[in-house]
Amino acid sequence: MNHALRFGILEVLRRREGARTTVGDLVFALHASATEVADALVQLDRKGLVDAGRVRLTMMGLAAASALAASSVSRAA
């Protein structure tokens, strides 16, 4: 599985937390196919990071996405 796509999904969902998000939104934001996004969502769901049916982060996913964002900011500084 494409790690960059999984990280991208977590980041998009973190930024859109509280907003309704669809697979189509993720496809558009990440320039990926619907199949790739759907497969990545299923994998993230299996890990407990997203609710694939609702296209939302779980609490564990929010924590992971926030940690990833914080680490990318600290690397950029």
Buried (B, 14 or more C-beta within 10 A) or exposed (E): EEEEBBBBBBBBBBEBEEEEBEBEBBBEBBEBEEEBBBBBBEBBBEEEBBBBEEBBBBEEBBEBBBEBBEEEEEEEE
